[in-house]
Amino acid sequence: MSKYPNTFLEGEGDRTYSYWRRVHDAFFKQEYQSEHQRFDPHTAQMVLERFHVVYPVH
């Protein structure tokens, strides 16, 4: 696992940081533009959370 475990745990793409960064930067850039803002990946702050199922749905 890389030093960025969330990139692997999300299970998206090839699970690498470079893939995660590329698609998330594109997503946030589009979201910010829709609000007439400029996304700066160097100053943006994110909260990454991990959850586990307590009561599974049957």
PDB file as gemmi writes it, atoms N, CA and C in Angstrom:
CRYST1    1.000    1.000    1.000  90.00  90.00  90.00 P 1                      
ATOM      1  N   MET A   1       0.852  -1.178   0.000  1.00  0.00           N  
ATOM      2  CA  MET A   1       0.000   0.000   0.000  1.00  0.00           C  
ATOM      3  C   MET A   1       0.898   1.242   0.000  1.00  0.00           C  
ATOM      4  N   SER A   2       0.450   2.275  -0.686  1.00  0.00           N  
ATOM      5  CA  SER A   2       1.237   3.496  -0.804  1.00  0.00           C  
ATOM      6  C   SER A   2       1.167   4.334   0.462  1.00  0.00           C  
ATOM      7  N   LYS A   3       1.891   5.451   0.456  1.00  0.00           N  
ATOM      8  CA  LYS A   3       1.800   6.360   1.607  1.00  0.00           C  
ATOM      9  C   LYS A   3       0.489   7.138   1.608  1.00  0.00           C  
ATOM     10  N   TYR A   4      -0.345   6.927   0.591  1.00  0.00           N  
ATOM     11  CA  TYR A   4      -1.678   7.523   0.500  1.00  0.00           C  
ATOM     12  C   TYR A   4      -2.699   6.385   0.517  1.00  0.00           C  
ATOM     13  N   PRO A   5      -2.979   5.798   1.682  1.00  0.00           N  
ATOM     14  CA  PRO A   5      -3.847   4.610   1.720  1.00  0.00           C  
ATOM     15  C   PRO A   5      -5.251   4.845   1.194  1.00  0.00           C  
ATOM     16  N   ASN A   6      -5.758   6.079   1.293  1.00  0.00           N  
ATOM     17  CA  ASN A   6      -7.118   6.320   0.796  1.00  0.00           C  
ATOM     18  C   ASN A   6      -7.230   6.065  -0.695  1.00  0.00           C  
ATOM     19  N   THR A   7      -6.140   6.275  -1.440  1.00  0.00           N  
ATOM     20  CA  THR A   7      -6.200   6.057  -2.895  1.00  0.00           C  
ATOM     21  C   THR A   7      -6.419   4.584  -3.200  1.00  0.00           C  
ATOM     22  N   PHE A   8      -5.835   3.705  -2.420  1.00  0.00           N  
ATOM     23  CA  PHE A   8      -6.024   2.267  -2.615  1.00  0.00           C  
ATOM     24  C   PHE A   8      -7.394   1.840  -2.111  1.00  0.00           C  
ATOM     25  N   LEU A   9      -7.773   2.322  -0.937  1.00  0.00           N  
ATOM     26  CA  LEU A   9      -9.019   1.891  -0.305  1.00  0.00           C  
ATOM     27  C   LEU A   9     -10.265   2.346  -1.064  1.00  0.00           C  
ATOM     28  N   GLU A  10     -10.176   3.467  -1.773  1.00  0.00           N  
ATOM     29  CA  GLU A  10     -11.337   3.900  -2.560  1.00  0.00           C  
ATOM     30  C   GLU A  10     -11.633   2.921  -3.686  1.00  0.00           C  
ATOM     31  N   GLY A  11     -10.613   2.220  -4.147  1.00  0.00           N  
ATOM     32  CA  GLY A  11     -10.812   1.192  -5.169  1.00  0.00           C  
ATOM     33  C   GLY A  11     -11.123   1.724  -6.550  1.00  0.00           C  
ATOM     34  N   GLU A  12     -10.792   2.962  -6.817  1.00  0.00           N  
ATOM     35  CA  GLU A  12     -11.087   3.558  -8.123  1.00  0.00           C  
ATOM     36  C   GLU A  12      -9.883   3.441  -9.050  1.00  0.00           C  
ATOM     37  N   GLY A  13     -10.164   3.283 -10.343  1.00  0.00           N  
ATOM     38  CA  GLY A  13      -9.087   3.252 -11.340  1.00  0.00           C  
ATOM     39  C   GLY A  13      -8.054   2.189 -11.015  1.00  0.00           C  
ATOM     40  N   ASP A  14      -6.786   2.558 -11.099  1.00  0.00           N  
ATOM     41  CA  ASP A  14      -5.719   1.602 -10.805  1.00  0.00           C  
ATOM     42  C   ASP A  14      -5.243   1.688  -9.355  1.00  0.00           C  
ATOM     43  N   ARG A  15      -5.966   2.454  -8.536  1.00  0.00           N  
ATOM     44  CA  ARG A  15      -5.722   2.605  -7.092  1.00  0.00           C  
ATOM     45  C   ARG A  15      -4.406   3.316  -6.756  1.00  0.00           C  
ATOM     46  N   THR A  16      -3.839   4.035  -7.708  1.00  0.00           N  
ATOM     47  CA  THR A  16      -2.605   4.773  -7.441  1.00  0.00           C  
ATOM     48  C   THR A  16      -2.932   6.214  -7.083  1.00  0.00           C  
ATOM     49  N   TYR A  17      -1.961   6.876  -6.448  1.00  0.00           N  
ATOM     50  CA  TYR A  17      -2.130   8.287  -6.106  1.00  0.00           C  
ATOM     51  C   TYR A  17      -2.261   9.142  -7.364  1.00  0.00           C  
ATOM     52  N   SER A  18      -1.473   8.831  -8.386  1.00  0.00           N  
ATOM     53  CA  SER A  18      -1.524   9.663  -9.603  1.00  0.00           C  
ATOM     54  C   SER A  18      -2.909   9.610 -10.244  1.00  0.00           C  
ATOM     55  N   TYR A  19      -3.524   8.436 -10.272  1.00  0.00           N  
ATOM     56  CA  TYR A  19      -4.877   8.330 -10.813  1.00  0.00           C  
ATOM     57  C   TYR A  19      -5.848   9.112  -9.931  1.00  0.00           C  
ATOM     58  N   TRP A  20      -5.787   8.868  -8.611  1.00  0.00           N  
ATOM     59  CA  TRP A  20      -6.678   9.536  -7.673  1.00  0.00           C  
ATOM     60  C   TRP A  20      -6.569  11.056  -7.813  1.00  0.00           C  
ATOM     61  N   ARG A  21      -5.347  11.551  -7.862  1.00  0.00           N  
ATOM     62  CA  ARG A  21      -5.131  13.000  -7.957  1.00  0.00           C  
ATOM     63  C   ARG A  21      -5.692  13.566  -9.250  1.00  0.00           C  
ATOM     64  N   ARG A  22      -5.440  12.875 -10.356  1.00  0.00           N  
ATOM     65  CA  ARG A  22      -5.905  13.349 -11.661  1.00  0.00           C  
ATOM     66  C   ARG A  22      -7.432  13.452 -11.704  1.00  0.00           C  
ATOM     67  N   VAL A  23      -8.147  12.394 -11.298  1.00  0.00           N  
ATOM     68  CA  VAL A  23      -9.607  12.421 -11.413  1.00  0.00           C  
ATOM     69  C   VAL A  23     -10.250  13.326 -10.366  1.00  0.00           C  
ATOM     70  N   HIS A  24      -9.671  13.406  -9.175  1.00  0.00           N  
ATOM     71  CA  HIS A  24     -10.246  14.279  -8.160  1.00  0.00           C  
ATOM     72  C   HIS A  24      -9.968  15.750  -8.461  1.00  0.00           C  
ATOM     73  N   ASP A  25      -8.796  16.063  -8.981  1.00  0.00           N  
ATOM     74  CA  ASP A  25      -8.531  17.447  -9.397  1.00  0.00           C  
ATOM     75  C   ASP A  25      -9.516  17.867 -10.479  1.00  0.00           C  
ATOM     76  N   ALA A  26      -9.765  16.986 -11.451  1.00  0.00           N  
ATOM     77  CA  ALA A  26     -10.718  17.303 -12.527  1.00  0.00           C  
ATOM     78  C   ALA A  26     -12.122  17.497 -11.962  1.00  0.00           C  
ATOM     79  N   PHE A  27     -12.515  16.629 -11.040  1.00  0.00           N  
ATOM     80  CA  PHE A  27     -13.844  16.740 -10.427  1.00  0.00           C  
ATOM     81  C   PHE A  27     -13.994  18.060  -9.682  1.00  0.00           C  
ATOM     82  N   PHE A  28     -13.029  18.366  -8.812  1.00  0.00           N  
ATOM     83  CA  PHE A  28     -13.140  19.590  -8.023  1.00  0.00           C  
ATOM     84  C   PHE A  28     -13.024  20.838  -8.891  1.00  0.00           C  
ATOM     85  N   LYS A  29     -12.218  20.786  -9.922  1.00  0.00           N  
ATOM     86  CA  LYS A  29     -12.120  21.934 -10.832  1.00  0.00           C  
ATOM     87  C   LYS A  29     -13.496  22.226 -11.444  1.00  0.00           C  
ATOM     88  N   GLN A  30     -14.173  21.182 -11.892  1.00  0.00           N  
ATOM     89  CA  GLN A  30     -15.503  21.358 -12.491  1.00  0.00           C  
ATOM     90  C   GLN A  30     -16.517  21.853 -11.455  1.00  0.00           C  
ATOM     91  N   GLU A  31     -16.470  21.288 -10.257  1.00  0.00           N  
ATOM     92  CA  GLU A  31     -17.400  21.712  -9.208  1.00  0.00           C  
ATOM     93  C   GLU A  31     -17.178  23.177  -8.826  1.00  0.00           C  
ATOM     94  N   TYR A  32     -15.930  23.561  -8.660  1.00  0.00           N  
ATOM     95  CA  TYR A  32     -15.630  24.954  -8.321  1.00  0.00           C  
ATOM     96  C   TYR A  32     -16.083  25.887  -9.444  1.00  0.00           C  
ATOM     97  N   GLN A  33     -15.831  25.504 -10.705  1.00  0.00           N  
ATOM     98  CA  GLN A  33     -16.245  26.350 -11.827  1.00  0.00           C  
ATOM     99  C   GLN A  33     -17.750  26.540 -11.854  1.00  0.00           C  
ATOM    100  N   SER A  34     -18.501  25.509 -11.475  1.00  0.00           N  
ATOM    101  CA  SER A  34     -19.960  25.640 -11.477  1.00  0.00           C  
ATOM    102  C   SER A  34     -20.431  26.665 -10.450  1.00  0.00           C  
ATOM    103  N   GLU A  35     -19.570  26.978  -9.478  1.00  0.00           N  
ATOM    104  CA  GLU A  35     -19.865  27.999  -8.471  1.00  0.00           C  
ATOM    105  C   GLU A  35     -19.073  29.278  -8.718  1.00  0.00           C  
ATOM    106  N   HIS A  36     -18.512  29.407  -9.927  1.00  0.00           N  
ATOM    107  CA  HIS A  36     -17.734  30.578 -10.339  1.00  0.00           C  
ATOM    108  C   HIS A  36     -16.534  30.816  -9.424  1.00  0.00           C  
ATOM    109  N   GLN A  37     -15.906  29.703  -9.039  1.00  0.00           N  
ATOM    110  CA  GLN A  37     -14.715  29.757  -8.191  1.00  0.00           C  
ATOM    111  C   GLN A  37     -13.558  29.085  -8.938  1.00  0.00           C  
ATOM    112  N   ARG A  38     -12.353  29.301  -8.441  1.00  0.00           N  
ATOM    113  CA  ARG A  38     -11.171  28.675  -9.029  1.00  0.00           C  
ATOM    114  C   ARG A  38     -10.617  27.657  -8.035  1.00  0.00           C  
ATOM    115  N   PHE A  39     -10.482  26.413  -8.483  1.00  0.00           N  
ATOM    116  CA  PHE A  39      -9.940  25.356  -7.630  1.00  0.00           C  
ATOM    117  C   PHE A  39      -8.421  25.405  -7.673  1.00  0.00           C  
ATOM    118  N   ASP A  40      -7.810  25.484  -6.506  1.00  0.00           N  
ATOM    119  CA  ASP A  40      -6.355  25.450  -6.392  1.00  0.00           C  
ATOM    120  C   ASP A  40      -5.983  24.219  -5.562  1.00  0.00           C  
ATOM    121  N   PRO A  41      -5.480  23.168  -6.199  1.00  0.00           N  
ATOM    122  CA  PRO A  41      -5.176  21.946  -5.472  1.00  0.00           C  
ATOM    123  C   PRO A  41      -4.086  22.108  -4.414  1.00  0.00           C  
ATOM    124  N   HIS A  42      -3.322  23.179  -4.503  1.00  0.00           N  
ATOM    125  CA  HIS A  42      -2.243  23.397  -3.533  1.00  0.00           C  
ATOM    126  C   HIS A  42      -2.738  24.019  -2.223  1.00  0.00           C  
ATOM    127  N   THR A  43      -3.917  24.639  -2.267  1.00  0.00           N  
ATOM    128  CA  THR A  43      -4.444  25.258  -1.048  1.00  0.00           C  
ATOM    129  C   THR A  43      -5.756  24.634  -0.584  1.00  0.00           C  
ATOM    130  N   ALA A  44      -6.347  23.781  -1.408  1.00  0.00           N  
ATOM    131  CA  ALA A  44      -7.613  23.142  -1.047  1.00  0.00           C  
ATOM    132  C   ALA A  44      -7.404  22.205   0.143  1.00  0.00           C  
ATOM    133  N   GLN A  45      -8.385  22.163   1.002  1.00  0.00           N  
ATOM    134  CA  GLN A  45      -8.330  21.275   2.161  1.00  0.00           C  
ATOM    135  C   GLN A  45      -9.438  20.234   2.042  1.00  0.00           C  
ATOM    136  N   MET A  46      -9.112  18.998   2.364  1.00  0.00           N  
ATOM    137  CA  MET A  46     -10.082  17.907   2.275  1.00  0.00           C  
ATOM    138  C   MET A  46     -10.086  17.119   3.572  1.00  0.00           C  
ATOM    139  N   VAL A  47     -11.222  16.533   3.835  1.00  0.00           N  
ATOM    140  CA  VAL A  47     -11.353  15.597   4.948  1.00  0.00           C  
ATOM    141  C   VAL A  47     -11.637  14.236   4.324  1.00  0.00           C  
ATOM    142  N   LEU A  48     -10.810  13.272   4.640  1.00  0.00           N  
ATOM    143  CA  LEU A  48     -10.994  11.917   4.131  1.00  0.00           C  
ATOM    144  C   LEU A  48     -11.459  11.041   5.287  1.00  0.00           C  
ATOM    145  N   GLU A  49     -12.565  10.343   5.071  1.00  0.00           N  
ATOM    146  CA  GLU A  49     -13.123   9.504   6.127  1.00  0.00           C  
ATOM    147  C   GLU A  49     -13.253   8.071   5.644  1.00  0.00           C  
ATOM    148  N   ARG A  50     -13.157   7.160   6.592  1.00  0.00           N  
ATOM    149  CA  ARG A  50     -13.366   5.750   6.289  1.00  0.00           C  
ATOM    150  C   ARG A  50     -14.453   5.237   7.230  1.00  0.00           C  
ATOM    151  N   PHE A  51     -15.374   4.466   6.683  1.00  0.00           N  
ATOM    152  CA  PHE A  51     -16.489   3.945   7.449  1.00  0.00           C  
ATOM    153  C   PHE A  51     -16.501   2.426   7.386  1.00  0.00           C  
ATOM    154  N   HIS A  52     -17.119   1.828   8.350  1.00  0.00           N  
ATOM    155  CA  HIS A  52     -17.374   0.392   8.291  1.00  0.00           C  
ATOM    156  C   HIS A  52     -18.844   0.152   8.617  1.00  0.00           C  
ATOM    157  N   VAL A  53     -19.400  -0.937   8.070  1.00  0.00           N  
ATOM    158  CA  VAL A  53     -20.802  -1.250   8.250  1.00  0.00           C  
ATOM    159  C   VAL A  53     -20.997  -1.818   9.651  1.00  0.00           C  
ATOM    160  N   VAL A  54     -21.920  -1.227  10.392  1.00  0.00           N  
ATOM    161  CA  VAL A  54     -22.237  -1.692  11.733  1.00  0.00           C  
ATOM    162  C   VAL A  54     -23.432  -2.654  11.681  1.00  0.00           C  
ATOM    163  N   TYR A  55     -24.441  -2.295  10.902  1.00  0.00           N  
ATOM    164  CA  TYR A  55     -25.626  -3.121  10.741  1.00  0.00           C  
ATOM    165  C   TYR A  55     -25.806  -3.408   9.258  1.00  0.00           C  
ATOM    166  N   PRO A  56     -25.395  -4.574   8.803  1.00  0.00           N  
ATOM    167  CA  PRO A  56     -25.526  -4.864   7.364  1.00  0.00           C  
ATOM    168  C   PRO A  56     -27.000  -4.961   6.940  1.00  0.00           C  
ATOM    169  N   VAL A  57     -27.260  -4.541   5.726  1.00  0.00           N  
ATOM    170  CA  VAL A  57     -28.604  -4.607   5.154  1.00  0.00           C  
ATOM    171  C   VAL A  57     -28.754  -5.980   4.487  1.00  0.00           C  
ATOM    172  N   HIS A  58     -29.847  -6.663   4.799  1.00  0.00           N  
ATOM    173  CA  HIS A  58     -30.070  -7.999   4.207  1.00  0.00           C  
ATOM    174  C   HIS A  58     -31.123  -7.933   3.162  1.00  0.00           C  
TER     175      HIS A  58                                                      
END                                                                             
